[in-house]
Amino acid sequence: MNYRYRIYPNITQEQSLFDWMDVCCVAYNYGLREIKDWCNSRKCMVDRCSISHEYIMAADASFPSEVKQLNALPKAKKAFNC
């Protein structure tokens, strides 16, 4: 059984919802970019990478797991004044 609720926010509530959605979008895209950069830095062999076309990260950089990214959110919140 599903329920669907319709909301009718006023102008200030609507702006607040848009702001929260924007913050969530930026946080999600940043985390996704972090993971993609880590994966792309390990795609090619070290002796065949082009500096201008490949991602180069430290070899000992650990994978940006979900737990690490969730633990970094409070610091990001303070940095972005959310």
N, C-alpha and C positions, 0 to 999 in steps of 0.2 A: 504494500500500500504506500503510495506517495502523496505528499502534500506539497502544494505550491503556494507560497505566500507572496503577495505583491506589496512592495513598500512604496511609499510616496514621500521621499525626503524633501525637506525644504532646501533652499539655496545653500545655506551654510552647511547642512548635513551632506548635501550632494558634493560640495567642494571638499569636505573632509574625507568622504569616501574616495574621491578621485585622487586626493593626496596620498592616502594609504595604499591605493592600488598602484600608484606610481612608485612609491617606496618599495613595495613588494616586488614589482617588476624589475627595478634596478638591482635589488638584492639577489633575486633569482638569476638574472643575467650575469651578474658579477661572479656568482658561484659557478655557474655553468662555464663561463669563460676561463675560470681558474682550472677547472677539471680538463677542459679541452686543451688549454695550453700545456698542461702537464702531459697529457696523452700525446699531443703532437711533438713534444720535445723528445719522445722516446721512439718515434716511428722509424727514423733512419739510422744507419750505422754511423758511428762516430767519424770514421775515416772518409765518409762520403757525403757529409752534410755541407750544404752551402750556407754560409753565414747570412746571406741576404734573403734566402728563401725558407730557412728552417728555424724553428723555435729552439733556442739553446738555453737550457736551465741547468742548474747544478745537478750533478749526478746523484748527490745524496739528498736532494729535495724529496720529501715524503709526499705520498699521494694526498691530495686535499679531500680527506674523507668527510662524510656527513657530520660526524662528531666534531671534527676540527672546525668545520665551517659554522656549525651551530654555536660552538664556543666562541667564535670570533664575532658573532652578531652583536653582543652588548658593546664591544669596543667600537664597532661600526656605527651603532646607534648613537654613541656619544660623539663620534667624529662628524656625523652628518646632522647632529642636533635634532634627532627625531623624537 
